Amino acid sequence: MDMQTIWTITGLAAVDMVNPCTLAVQVLLLSALVLTKGRKDAILGGILFTATIYVTYLLYGLGILTAIYALGIQDALQIVLKALVLIMAVIELAAFMKYKPGFVALEMPMQFRPIAQKLLKSVENPWMAIPVAVLCSILLLPCSSGPYLSAIIYLATTTIDKLFYLLYYNAIFVLPMVGITLLIGLGTKPEAVMIWRNKHVRELHLLAGLLLLGVFFMV
C-alpha cells in the first residue's frame, strides 16, 4: 500500500467530507422525515440516502476512469491535477476570507438550492430517499466534483488498484452523512446540526483550503 496515495486520497476525500453543501443536504432530508414519519424512519432514510450517494459516486468515478483510459490521456493529466488542486485551494481560502452563500467553492450554486430543497422536503417515506439521493447526487456535482475529479485524475496516473481507492475515498466522503444520521438517531434535532453548520461554514472552507494545499505539495 503506497503511503503517498493514501495521504493524497485521504486529503481530497476529507475536503469533500467537510463540504458544507453535503451537510445541508443531509439535514434537509432528515428534517423532512422526522416531521412526517418520526425519528425511526428518519434513521432508515438517512441510511438509504447515504448508501445511494455512495454507490452513485462510485459509479461516477469508475465511469470517468474508463473515459480517461479510453481517450488515452492519463499520462498528460499530472499538470492538470496540480493546477486543479491549487485553484481549488485558492478558492476555498478566498471563501474563508470573504464568505457569502453560494460562493464559487465547494457549495451548491444558489440556483440549484430551491430544486434540492423541494426534492428533499418531498420525502415522506424513507424509501423515497433512494431516488431523491440519485437526483441530489447530480445537483451535488458542482460542489463536490473538484476534489473527486482530482482524486480520479491522480489514480489514473498511477498503476495501483483504482477500485480500492475509489471505495476508500467514498467511504470518507459519506462519513458526515453517517454521523448526522447517528446524531438524529440519538435525539439531536436536525435544526441543531444546521445551526452548527451555518456557524462554522467559514472554518469549514478554511480547513478545506489547508487540506488542498497539503495535497498540492504531495502530488
Sequence and secondary structure as in RCSB ss.txt:
>XXXX:A:sequence
MDMQTIWTITGLAAVDMVNPCTLAVQVLLLSALVLTKGRKDAILGGILFTATIYVTYLLYGLGILTAIYALGIQD
ALQIVLKALVLIMAVIELAAFMKYKPGFVALEMPMQFRPIAQKLLKSVENPWMAIPVAVLCSILLLPCSSGPYLS
AIIYLATTTIDKLFYLLYYNAIFVLPMVGITLLIGLGTKPEAVMIWRNKHVRELHLLAGLLLLGVFFMV
>XXXX:A:secstr
  HHHHHHHHHHHHHHHT HHHHHHHHHHHHHHHHHT HHHHHHHHHHHHHHHHHHHHHHHHHHHHHHHHHT GG
G HHHHHHHHHHHHHHHHHHHHS  TT SSSS  GGGHHHHHHHHHT  SGGGHHHHHHHHHHHHHHHHHHHHHH
HHHHHHTS S HHHHHHHHHHHHTHHHHHHHHHHHTT  HHHHHHHHHHTHHHHHHHHHHHHHHHHTT 
